[in-house]
């Protein structure tokens, strides 16, 4: 006896009721997303912080004799101290640097550093470096005079970005508080995620859950975390050396570190400037400090990354740009993490699906 189709089993009234229910469900989902849309960056970054620091939370809770709430409070206070301390200090300096740059672009008068005369006295490379610097200074000034009218429209977006940075700082603070509340509920949240994935991808739910957590920790600690530490140390050095626009330069170091280009693109010109503006002892000490800061990512990444990161650099770069455009300053950090997780899961899913026909072929060959 042939099996009846779904259309034959459902009457016209049943179809209408099903469409109404699905429509109401879709409306409820869209409405919910619309309501929580302003909080999505905060909730996402809170979840990332909770996953990234959960091993540290478990360690502190174990030391305290199994007191998860106390451990969460301590970890939250430490994170707030970092955010409210040097991070805010450098953030304010970066905002001031962006505003100064926007003002210079708006007026068409960009300030440049002319070649210091004392460079000529340097042995071996002094005269050549002075000549190159002087030529570059003259040529860049001439170029800037020509392109200044075209750069002026950039002043507005830069000011908007500077204003968005203040909102981003507030979002960071709220995210740290929310992450603190998530720590004690970590096991239940993991179970909820496992149940959700088991319904979406029953065969690979556990694998995806493990892969997602490992990728979040790898990117958050090995890429974002190391970049923040490197930028903070570089910013402190810039401040101590009285480098102009220290906060803005530290922010550029942060960007370069996240996209895996490296901090030396900023540190090398700063080191050259220090040798032209400081005495030999101060310049030598700061040079050693900045060289250590430049290589700190090479030293820290093997320690904090529990697994190798296979995500291509272009994925992280697109995540930085897209995340910043979509969610402001917080998106700078959550963008590469979300794209890295999506990339790793897609690669795992595609690899698993591709391997299935191959395994079937091997089994068929063995049977025949």
Secondary structure, 3 states (H helix, E strand, C coil): CCCCCHHHHCCHHHHHHHHHHHHHHHHHHHHHHHHHHHHHHHHHHHHHHHHHHHHHHHHHHHHCCCCHHHHHHHHHHHHHHHHHHHHHHHHHHHHHHHHHHHHHHHHCCCCCCCCCHHHHHCCCCHHHHHHHHHHHHHHHHHHHHHHHHHHCCHHHHHHHHHHHHHHHHHHHHHHHHHHHHHHCCHHHHHHHHHHHHHHHCCCCHHHHHHHHHHHHHHHHHHHHHHHHHHHHHHHHHHHHCCCCCHHHHHHHHHHHHHCCCCCHHHHHHHHHHHHHHCCHHHHHHHHHHHHHHHCHHHHHHHHHCCCCCCCCHHHHHHHHHHHHHHHCCCHHHHHHHHHHHHHHHHHHHHHHHHHHHHHHHHHHHHHC
